[in-house]
């Protein structure tokens, strides 16, 4: 598989995975602060990608995913947040 094909496959896989997670994230009532943090994180990832700084983009993406996973797990531990009764 050529590098370009690998990159296309990797990007598609990331999009597919994001699509699988999105419905779960949409069920959570995110605080304004958490939403702002996520937007800032997205901007940092985008800036690093545009600049071609692979190491920074990877680091920012890892941090973003770690924070999102921790937030999701914390919310899942609170049943009222997941079913809208919070």
Residue pairs with C-beta under 8 A, 6 or more apart in sequence:
1 9
24 72
25 68
25 72
27 82
27 84
28 71
28 72
28 75
28 81
28 82
29 81
29 84
29 86
30 38
30 71
34 71
37 67
38 64
38 67
38 68
41 60
41 63
41 64
41 67
42 64
44 56
44 60
45 57
45 60
45 61
45 64
48 54
48 56
48 57
48 60
49 57
75 81
75 82
76 82
78 86
79 85
80 86
